[in-house]
Amino acid sequence: MKIAVCVSHVPDTATKIKIADDSKTIDPNGVTYIINPYDEFAVEEALKTKEKFGGEVVVISVGSESNKESIKKALAMGVDRGILLKDDNPRDSFGVAKVLAEEIKNEQCEIVFFGKQSVDYDNSITGQLTAELLGYQCISVVVDLKFEGEKVIAEREIEGGREVVESRLPVVITAQKGLNEPRYASLKGIMAAKKKVIEEKPAAGSKPTVEILKMHKPPAKQPGRILGTDSSVVPELVRLLREEAKVI
Ligand SMILES: Cc1cc2nc3c(=O)[nH]c(=O)nc-3n(C[C@H](O)[C@H](O)[C@H](O)COP(=O)(O)OP(=O)(O)OC[C@H]3O[C@@H](n4cnc5c(N)ncnc54)[C@H](O)[C@@H]3O)c2cc1C
């Protein structure tokens, strides 16, 4: 069974993000990048699937040379080989999906894992677009997964509960937190990863279907106000909550 897992390389969630002078991109200075946290669940599930059914897992990332760090993380966890589809310019989700779909088709992978969301641009759409371009089934926000022959049975997280669905191969799965507990890369895994191949190919150009016009931060929060310390302020507090904050 040939399995693909797609990973994005994102600013660490603990990093303070600054908007660049062009107001359209993130200032990369001082930003630490990591593998997208949801993609760790995708990598773990790809590895568990291989351990059960055999085959090969290939990790694919679209982006610049620095994306190799996230590819290496997946290799250290146990993925067999990596592919970097190189492009030094940010592209929209459709542009990412298009080159991923072409590569997955070349690789003839029957099961493809994605994270449910990339925590930089948050579009939550790349897995679904890739499935559509490939003509594969797609099950999103998956928290439990079983393969029985050609059958795929998954549990999806929905508002207030879970939904159990059935589909068939070939399939794209987008992973939600809770699907598994991603393994740590062992020292042996890290050493083994150094010998694993990362193939580098130029990503075919793509015209953006969605253009970023502007990025801005939310308005600064107003400082808190203390009206007083005894019950005499309650009427004024109620008035402010009703007329200013408009929350009651
Ligand atoms: C500062 C910055 C610099 C960037 N530089 C580049 C660049 O030089 N070149 C470039 O091509 N893109 C670049 N990007 C885009 C980036 O690689 C991602 O493609 C993009 O941020 C994904 O956002 P999304 O909301 O579309 O993903 P979502 O749709 O939210 O992602 C869902 C899932 O799709 C998969 N996925 C998403 N993006 C990728 C990817 N790139 N490769 C493989 N799988 C993916 C992951 O499994 C992810 O969990 C940059 C983004 C940022 C914020």
The ligand as an SDF file (V2000), in Angstrom:
LIG
                    3D

 53 58  0  0  0  0  0  0  0  0999 V2000
    5.4400   33.1950    6.1100 C   0  0  0  0  0  0  0  0  0  0  0  0
    4.9840   32.2120    5.0360 C   0  0  0  0  0  0  0  0  0  0  0  0
    5.8550   31.9170    4.0230 C   0  0  0  0  0  0  0  0  0  0  0  0
    5.4630   31.0060    3.0320 C   0  0  0  0  0  0  0  0  0  0  0  0
    6.3440   30.7470    2.0430 N   0  0  0  0  0  0  0  0  0  0  0  0
    5.9850   29.8850    1.0710 C   0  0  0  0  0  0  0  0  0  0  0  0
    6.8780   29.5900    0.0110 C   0  0  0  0  0  0  0  0  0  0  0  0
    8.0090   30.0900   -0.0160 O   0  0  0  0  0  0  0  0  0  0  0  0
    6.4450   28.7480   -0.9620 N   0  0  0  0  0  0  0  0  0  0  0  0
    5.1820   28.1870   -0.9540 C   0  0  0  0  0  0  0  0  0  0  0  0
    4.8200   27.4370   -1.8670 O   0  0  0  0  0  0  0  0  0  0  0  0
    4.3360   28.4500    0.0500 N   0  0  0  0  0  0  0  0  0  0  0  0
    4.6940   29.2720    1.0570 C   0  0  0  0  0  0  0  0  0  0  0  0
    3.8280   29.5470    2.0540 N   0  0  0  0  0  0  0  0  0  0  0  0
    2.5270   28.8970    2.0520 C   0  0  0  0  0  0  0  0  0  0  0  0
    2.5850   27.6760    2.9610 C   0  0  0  0  0  0  0  0  0  0  0  0
    3.5600   26.7540    2.5170 O   0  0  0  0  0  0  0  0  0  0  0  0
    1.2970   26.8930    3.0470 C   0  0  0  0  0  0  0  0  0  0  0  0
    0.9990   26.3240    1.8080 O   0  0  0  0  0  0  0  0  0  0  0  0
    0.1370   27.6800    3.4410 C   0  0  0  0  0  0  0  0  0  0  0  0
    0.4790   28.5090    4.5020 O   0  0  0  0  0  0  0  0  0  0  0  0
   -0.9760   26.7150    3.8260 C   0  0  0  0  0  0  0  0  0  0  0  0
   -2.0770   27.4350    4.2420 O   0  0  0  0  0  0  0  0  0  0  0  0
   -3.5600   26.9670    3.9520 P   0  0  0  0  0  0  0  0  0  0  0  0
   -4.3750   27.7680    4.9040 O   0  0  0  0  0  0  0  0  0  0  0  0
   -3.8390   27.0120    2.5150 O   0  0  0  0  0  0  0  0  0  0  0  0
   -3.5630   25.4050    4.3910 O   0  0  0  0  0  0  0  0  0  0  0  0
   -4.7900   24.5270    4.9380 P   0  0  0  0  0  0  0  0  0  0  0  0
   -5.7490   24.2880    3.8460 O   0  0  0  0  0  0  0  0  0  0  0  0
   -5.2890   25.0540    6.2390 O   0  0  0  0  0  0  0  0  0  0  0  0
   -3.9340   23.1870    5.2260 O   0  0  0  0  0  0  0  0  0  0  0  0
   -4.5510   21.9440    5.4370 C   0  0  0  0  0  0  0  0  0  0  0  0
   -3.5100   20.8640    5.2910 C   0  0  0  0  0  0  0  0  0  0  0  0
   -2.9950   20.8690    3.9580 O   0  0  0  0  0  0  0  0  0  0  0  0
   -1.6260   20.4570    3.9630 C   0  0  0  0  0  0  0  0  0  0  0  0
   -0.7970   21.5560    3.4270 N   0  0  0  0  0  0  0  0  0  0  0  0
   -1.0130   22.8950    3.5090 C   0  0  0  0  0  0  0  0  0  0  0  0
   -0.0180   23.5640    2.9230 N   0  0  0  0  0  0  0  0  0  0  0  0
    0.8530   22.6430    2.4640 C   0  0  0  0  0  0  0  0  0  0  0  0
    2.0940   22.7080    1.7910 C   0  0  0  0  0  0  0  0  0  0  0  0
    2.6380   23.8800    1.4620 N   0  0  0  0  0  0  0  0  0  0  0  0
    2.7180   21.5630    1.4630 N   0  0  0  0  0  0  0  0  0  0  0  0
    2.1730   20.3490    1.7830 C   0  0  0  0  0  0  0  0  0  0  0  0
    1.0090   20.2260    2.4430 N   0  0  0  0  0  0  0  0  0  0  0  0
    0.3630   21.3520    2.7760 C   0  0  0  0  0  0  0  0  0  0  0  0
   -1.2750   20.1410    5.4160 C   0  0  0  0  0  0  0  0  0  0  0  0
   -1.5280   18.7770    5.6530 O   0  0  0  0  0  0  0  0  0  0  0  0
   -2.2870   20.9950    6.1810 C   0  0  0  0  0  0  0  0  0  0  0  0
   -2.5500   20.4930    7.4830 O   0  0  0  0  0  0  0  0  0  0  0  0
    4.1770   30.4140    3.0610 C   0  0  0  0  0  0  0  0  0  0  0  0
    3.3120   30.7410    4.1110 C   0  0  0  0  0  0  0  0  0  0  0  0
    3.6940   31.6080    5.0840 C   0  0  0  0  0  0  0  0  0  0  0  0
    2.7320   31.9400    6.2040 C   0  0  0  0  0  0  0  0  0  0  0  0
  1  2  1  0
  2  3  1  0
  2 52  2  0
  3  4  2  0
  4  5  1  0
  4 50  1  0
  5  6  2  0
  6  7  1  0
  6 13  1  0
  7  8  2  0
  7  9  1  0
  9 10  1  0
 10 11  2  0
 10 12  1  0
 12 13  2  0
 13 14  1  0
 14 15  1  0
 14 50  1  0
 15 16  1  0
 16 17  1  0
 16 18  1  0
 18 19  1  0
 18 20  1  0
 20 21  1  0
 20 22  1  0
 22 23  1  0
 23 24  1  0
 24 25  2  0
 24 26  1  0
 24 27  1  0
 27 28  1  0
 28 29  2  0
 28 30  1  0
 28 31  1  0
 31 32  1  0
 32 33  1  0
 33 34  1  0
 33 48  1  0
 34 35  1  0
 35 36  1  0
 35 46  1  0
 36 37  1  0
 36 45  1  0
 37 38  2  0
 38 39  1  0
 39 40  1  0
 39 45  2  0
 40 41  1  0
 40 42  2  0
 42 43  1  0
 43 44  2  0
 44 45  1  0
 46 47  1  0
 46 48  1  0
 48 49  1  0
 50 51  2  0
 51 52  1  0
 52 53  1  0
M  END
$$$$
